[in-house]
Amino acid sequence: MNCRQALILREPEIRSLLDPGACLQAVESAFSAYARGQADLPVVINLDVPEHRGEVHVKAGYLHGGPYYAVKIASGFLDNAQLGLPPSDGMVLVFDAKTGAVAALLLDNGYITDLRTGVAGAVAAKYLARAKVGTVAVVGSGAQARYQVRSLALVRKVREVRIWGRHRGKAAACIQELSRPELATAFRFVQASSVREAIEGAEIVITVTASREPLVQADWIAPGALVIAVGSDGADKQELDVAVLARADRIVADSLPQCLRLGEIHHAVEKGAISKEKVTAELGQITAGLKPGRTSDNDVIVCDLTGVGVQDIAAASLVLARALQDGKGERLWL
């Protein structure tokens, strides 16, 4: 009988191994590989648990030539706060690409999903935002608002960040947390009293809510703004009025086939506000140099980020490589 080993890594170890800067580089490279046809990305599995306001997403990916493939399970249960539990959870299963054997169990409690989503927004801003950004609007004040702002700091200097949240206390707590010394010297944070107040005049608008109805209207968007839509990772979620996409000069998807099933592009096409041909590029085509990024300071650009499995395998592979190098993790005999 052959004995095999798998590595078990838990959230504290994973956090120590996966820093935002390295994760950004890995995710950007994964987008490029996907655009070049060097990755496999199956259809997302969405599972709802309506009795407990829960949703589960299963995503997978493989980067050709890489040592691993991965399957990620991420969940969000909105009532967890009443139970004293975090709203997000999850894990990543990593397999040997040569044999299919289990290589690692990354018990990250959703950290990999949170970070890779945050840095994807930064990749979008790197290529699609104006070179000089004065004001950023963040619609939403949960964990992803924090990750998006911290990741954005890696690629752009910003004068002011306006944050709106449905619950003023939570928005204030978000600002307090983000106002720690490492960011406070560069960013000034303002709590907006409405979505419109947050958005008007902003060069970058980032939406990170679980809204099922539009929050952002087209006439609030400033000329030359980049709208990074993150929250709509399910077919029933929507943060942007379809007129926002109709008004946009350019629309970019992380994965066009996926965005035609989920997210903002899905709603705009379904309602006839745009045709799918208006989507001018996938983000990976831009990072790979196959299509241009921003070409005019006056263009309104919408980037629809529904989250793709190659982001997870890129981040997970980096974690596992560093863990093996540093001798971290618990060995499990199979």
N, C-alpha and C positions, 0 to 999 in steps of 0.2 A: 504494500500500500504506500503510495506517495504522499508525503507530508508537505503541505504548502503553508506559506505564511502570508498574512495580510497585515497591514499597518492600520492601527486605530489612532486617529488624531482628534482631539477635542478642541472646543472653541478657543480657550486661552492659547493653546499651542498654535492653532491656525492663525489667530490674530498676530502672533509674534512672527509668523513666517510670511504673511501676505500683507505687504505694505501698499498704500495707494499708488505710489509712483510705479512700482514694478507691475502691479495689477493693470494699470493703465496701458503700459507698453504691451503686456501680454494680450489684453483684450483688443487693442488696436491691430496687432498682428493677426489675431484670429479673425477679425472682420475682413482684413485683406485676403487671408487664405480662403475664406468663404466666397469672396467675390471672384477669386481666380479658379473656383471649382475644386479647391483642395481641401474641402471639408464636407462631411455628411451631416445633415440636419433633419431629423425626422419631425413629423407633425407633433405639436404640443398636445399633451393630454391634460384637459381641464376637468376637475371633479369638484362639484359643489356639495356642501353639507348644510343645507338651508336651515335645518332646525337650530343650528348653533352659529349661524352667520359665518360659516367657514368656506374657504376655497382652497383647493390644492392644485398645484401646477407641476407636471412632470415633464422635464425637458432633457434631451440627450444630445451628444455631439461627439464627433471624431474629427480630428485634424490629421489629414493624410501624412503618413510618415512619422507620426507621433508615437510615443510609447504606450499611450493609454487612450481609452475612450471612457466616457462618464455618463452617468444618469443622475440627474438632480431632482430631488423631491422638495418642494417648498410649499409652505402653507401659511395662510393668514386667517386668523379667527378674531373677528372684531369684538367679540364679547369677552375676550381673555382678560382685559383690563379689570373687569369686575371680579375676576377670580384671582387677581394678583399675579397674572402671568403675562409674559410678553406676547404681543399680537402675532408675531412672526416666528416660524420655526422651520426646520428642514435639515437635510443632510445630503451629501454627495457620495455616490458609490463610484469608485474608480476601478477599472478593469484593465488587465494586461491586453494590449492590442494584438499581441502575437498568439496568445493562447485562450483569451477570454476568461482567464482566472481572475478572481477578485484580488485586486492589488491593495486597496485601501478603503476604509470607511471614514469619511470626513464628517464628524459629528459637530457641525459648525453652528447649529441653531439658527441657520439662515444668514450667517455673516457673509459667506461667499456671495450669495445672491445680492445682499445689500451693497457690498463693495463693488462687485462687477457691474451692477446697475448704475451706481454713482459714477464710476469712471467712464462708462459708455456715454453718459451725458457730457463728460469732459472731452471725450474724443469728438463728439458732435460739435462742441463749442470751439475746439481747436481748429477745425476745418471750415466751419460754417458761420461762426460769429465774426463780427467786425474785429479788426485788429485792436482797436481801442474801445473799451467797454466802460461806460460810466455807471450804469444802473442795471441791476438784475432783479427781476421779480420772481419770487418763488410762491406758487399757489399750492398750499399744503404745508403742514408743520410737523409731520411725523418723522420717523427715523430716516426716510429717504430724502427729506428736505435737508437734513444734516449731511448725509453722504454726498448729495449733489453739490452743495456749497463747498464742502471741503475738497471735493475732487476738482471743481471748477478753479479753485485757487492754484492748482498745479499748472493751468494753461493760460489763465488770464488774470491781470490785475484789475480789480474792480473798486470803484469808489463807494458805492452804496448797494446794499441788498435789502429789498423790501419783502417782508414775509407776511402772508395772509394765511390764517387758519380759521376753520369753522368755530373753534373754541379759543377765545382770546387768551385764556390761561395757558393752554398748550402752546400757542404761538409765542407767548412771552417766554415760556420755558425753553422753547427752541432757540430763541434769540439769546437768552442767557447762556445756554450751553455753547452756542457758536461764538459768543463774544469772549472766549478765552484768549489769552495773550497771543497764541500763535496765529490767530486770524484777526483779532481786534485791531492790530496795527495797520492792516491793509484794508479791511472792510468796515464800513459803518452800517449798522443794522437798524432798520426801521420796521415797526409793526404797522401794517396797513389795516385800515378799518373795513376795506372792501376789496374784492378781486380787481375791480376797475382801478381803484387807487393804487394798487400794487403794480398793475401792468402799464398804465399810461406813461409813455415816455421811456420805458425800459428797452435797452438794446438786446437783452436776453430775457426770455420768459420761460420758466421751467415749471411744468405742472406735475405734481406728485400726489394726487389724491386717488381715492377709490370711487369717485363720483360716477353715478349712473345717468347723470344729465349734464348738459353743457354748462360750464362755468365761465368760459372765456369767449368774449364776443369779438367779431372781426374789427369793428370800428375803434376798439381800444388799442389795437396793435400799432405801434409806431412804424413809420417807414424804415426799412433796413433792419428790422428786428429779427432775431432768431427765436423761434418757438420750439422748445424741446419738450415733447409730450411723452411722459413716462408712465403715468398711472394707468392708462387703459390697456391692461394686459389680458383682458377678457372681452368676449364679443358683446357683453351687455354694458361695459364701462365706456364712458365718454366724458372728456373734459373740455374739448373744444367744440364750439358751434361749427357746423359744417361750412359755414360762410368763411371761417378762418382759412380753411384749406382752399376754398374757391378764390379767396383774395390773394393767396400766396403766389409769389413769382416762381418759387421752386418748392417742390416737396421731395423729401428724402426719407426712405424707409430703412430700417435695419435689415429686414427681410421682406421683400415685396409679397411673396406668396403668403407669408404669415400675416402681414399687415392687411391683406385683403380678407382675412378671416377675423382678425382681432384689431383693436385699436382705432385710431382716428381715421385713417385712410378707409378702413372698412365701412365706417358710418357714412363718410362723404360719398363714396362710390355707390353704396346701397341706396342713398337718398337722391342720387343723381346730381349732386353738387359739383362733382368732378368725374372725369373718366380716369381709369387706371393709368392711361398714357400720360397723365399730368405728373405722375411720379417720375422725376427725371433721373434718379439714381438711387442705388443702395449705398449706405454709409461705407461699406467695405470697398465699393468701386472707387470712392473718393480717397480713402486712406491708401489704397493700392496704386493710386495715380492713374486709374483707368478713366476717370471722369473728374472734372474740376470741382473744387470746393467753392467757396464764395468768390464771385467775380465782380460784384458791385456792392458798394455800401448802401445802396438804396433798395436792394431786393429784400422782400419779406420771405423768409425761408422757414418751413415747418419740417422738423425731423421727428418722425414717429418711431419711438423706441419701445417695442413690445417685448424685448428680451429674447435672445437666441441662445441655443445650447452651446455654440462654440465659445461663448463667453465663459460658461461654466467649466468646460474642459480646459480652457486656457488657464483660468485661475487655479483649478484643481491640480493641473499638471505642475504648475509652479510651486504650489504648496508641497506636493509630494516630493518633487526634486530637492527642495530645500530641506525637507524633513529627513530624507535619506542622507543628505550630505552632513547634516548636523546631528544625526543620530537621535532624532526626536520621535516620540510616539510609542505606542504599546504594540508589541508583536502578538498576533493572534494566530494560533495554529489551526489550520482547517482540516 
